[in-house]
């Protein structure tokens, strides 16, 4: 009787189980019944932040189809090797986006550049000491419309070459390949002993060739820099300021003295330059001098003192820029560039700006399409933070993104005149005004609804 009862229970339980499964299926498929979504079960921002403290790339399980594990590992490896605080997150389209960047930055507590692929949309934010907002906006714009892999790869390539800061220590582990095995040491030693003479000869030949290339690049650059120094000297002459003239005060005399010092410093630095990268100090001195002249002119005319801005992008000899304007280079993507008043008017009227051209084998070309030697020249004028966004898509920008360029001309375009906190976990550089809602292409001040800024 007991066995028979158990058999009845088992027999009755099978239809019940099937019925339960059928009801569950109807609940899931029925359009009138609410179901759990990725938003209600999404990975918490805190968990993502903890993951990014250990690895620069996070791919949410719900977005795994967007970026393969192999591609994510390759991207992370590139960021780690570059030693830059770049954090990349790939999230599903319905992930909660309100104040996403602010929450993500707070969760990691690390100064850096944060890039997020949210479904088919992409945006980024950065602490200003790592990369200024204008540069972030322009970098985001240049990769719009690409698929996930291409977009993140292109963005990373441009960002790590030009951003400031350093990777957090939490990314460095004991098994990161930093050690060298005894077998490898023995092998290297044997190779060095066997081919020592030949290797030494090859190294000497390569060094000699490299030195010749550096000298040739410097001489090409010297022509342009000498033109800049001459133009600045002519500005000083036209100014016709005399420290003892009527109406001159101590502030005016200080401006004039700084301009004269910058002129002499630029000549001295250029005379001592031995490598293309030495030119950065020369053009930085000229930029300082021109700003001092702009201050002096404002004081003499009774106008408000000008804001400290970088020079006009189209020709630094135009003096400090007064605003940012949208400009599209031939075959490139639109980007904001700092411009003088005259060029701002020309662009607004639909005319071409007055561009700085230099001699090339193909004739006169704008400096950004003339070759790699002009990177240090531009770096002194514009600083590292603006260069990525200004030059992406140009010949010079493409060359600057290559490892060979960094080796030849230095990769120090992330020097923004201040210290970084990249790699520190204190978050001491965090400014909540730098981060906002998703959307806006790097416009940190206002945030805005998702879909703004070109999405």
Secondary structure as GFF3:
##gff-version 3
##sequence-region A 1 455
A	DSSP	alpha_helix	2	29	.	.	.	ID=ss1
A	DSSP	alpha_helix	45	54	.	.	.	ID=ss2
A	DSSP	beta_strand	57	59	.	.	.	ID=ss3
A	DSSP	three_ten_helix	61	63	.	.	.	ID=ss4
A	DSSP	alpha_helix	69	82	.	.	.	ID=ss5
A	DSSP	beta_strand	86	91	.	.	.	ID=ss6
A	DSSP	alpha_helix	100	108	.	.	.	ID=ss7
A	DSSP	beta_strand	113	118	.	.	.	ID=ss8
A	DSSP	beta_strand	121	126	.	.	.	ID=ss9
A	DSSP	alpha_helix	133	142	.	.	.	ID=ss10
A	DSSP	alpha_helix	148	162	.	.	.	ID=ss11
A	DSSP	three_ten_helix	169	171	.	.	.	ID=ss12
A	DSSP	alpha_helix	182	194	.	.	.	ID=ss13
A	DSSP	alpha_helix	196	239	.	.	.	ID=ss14
A	DSSP	alpha_helix	250	272	.	.	.	ID=ss15
A	DSSP	three_ten_helix	276	278	.	.	.	ID=ss16
A	DSSP	alpha_helix	279	301	.	.	.	ID=ss17
A	DSSP	three_ten_helix	316	318	.	.	.	ID=ss18
A	DSSP	beta_strand	323	328	.	.	.	ID=ss19
A	DSSP	beta_strand	334	339	.	.	.	ID=ss20
A	DSSP	alpha_helix	341	348	.	.	.	ID=ss21
A	DSSP	beta_strand	357	360	.	.	.	ID=ss22
A	DSSP	beta_strand	363	366	.	.	.	ID=ss23
A	DSSP	three_ten_helix	367	369	.	.	.	ID=ss24
A	DSSP	alpha_helix	374	391	.	.	.	ID=ss25
A	DSSP	alpha_helix	395	400	.	.	.	ID=ss26
A	DSSP	alpha_helix	403	409	.	.	.	ID=ss27
A	DSSP	three_ten_helix	432	434	.	.	.	ID=ss28
###
